Amino acid sequence: MKNVTLVLSDGTEFHGQSFGYDAPVAGEVVFNTAMMGYPESLTDPSYAGQLMTLTFPLVGNYGVPPFTFEANGLPTFMESDRIYASAIIVSDYCEQYSHWNAVESLGDWLKREHVPGITGIDTRQLTKVLREHGVMMGKIIFDDEPNNIPEANYEGINFVDQVSCKEIIKYNEGAGKKVVLVDCGVKANIIRSLINRGIEVIRVPWNYDYTGMEYDGLFLANGPGDPDTCQDAVDIIRKQMSMNRKPICGICMGNQLLGKAAGANIYKLKYGHRSHNQPVRMVGTEKCYITSQNHGYAVDGKTLGADWEELFVNMNDGSNEGIRHKVNPWFTSQFHPEACSGPVDTMFMFDKFIETLK
């Protein structure tokens, strides 16, 4: 293993070893407190442009499942067609893996997809730094190549445009109701969750004007980066809402885009929510759900228009976790009800959406 140094934008350094692809990289350093699910997280397009730190100390012990695809084109065990995180940072990488469905090690997978991975990092201290300072840019530099220093930016970059599909893709054609899914970096299990409920899914690029299409409902998917870079998507959502009352459901980035269309402001969280254990309360009830989350921005619920209200709030910091229109069938969640990985406590969000389709 080659010696590497993680250098944060404030000058803080962490020293470790490379176990993935040997190449320097730069990106926004974030942390995820989940205890498992690295195959799903690494292939989640919402991690585009980020160096993902896993706080759970032992990583790699159950290897990596096969990268196979179903007849409908969706990956069987992953959440997209490749790794989207720029790098993975762990405390203790386990070279020997054991799992009934594993076909290769995490290190071999990273090397095959040209993604750096570093181990031997004090991830507890790194997480404390990020919690106190907030997420920041960082660089992974190989000690034997001190002059090969990468540069990267995160703020203001439209990562959604980088990860969204470029043409219309249809799933489950000829099934029941038709749903247009706006692909901002959609996870595969969102599509699975819809087609498993007998829905025909029409997946369109993030800035595609779908308002003239024939469909029964609109689904706004998750995605990476700052929603303020996706004004085209917001304008199309507003156009759609002005035309009819067709049901709208959104997840993660979808919550933020519908929030912007509703007149709300978006702000960046200090270090975001990336975990499997975020407690979320449904507003107006005492129902609390444990949720899977991956986002760095949030809707300012206080800036919602008069016709809108918060649907869920985060029990840890009070931030918005979903909105709904007071009259029309338009609602969202900031968390991921489809999980993969994580708890499935809120899968009912898909059922609620299906119920609104006429």
Order of alpha helices (4+ residues) and beta strands (2+ residues): beta-beta-beta-alpha-beta-beta-beta-beta-alpha-beta-alpha-beta-alpha-beta-beta-alpha-beta-beta-alpha-beta-alpha-beta-beta-beta-beta-beta-alpha
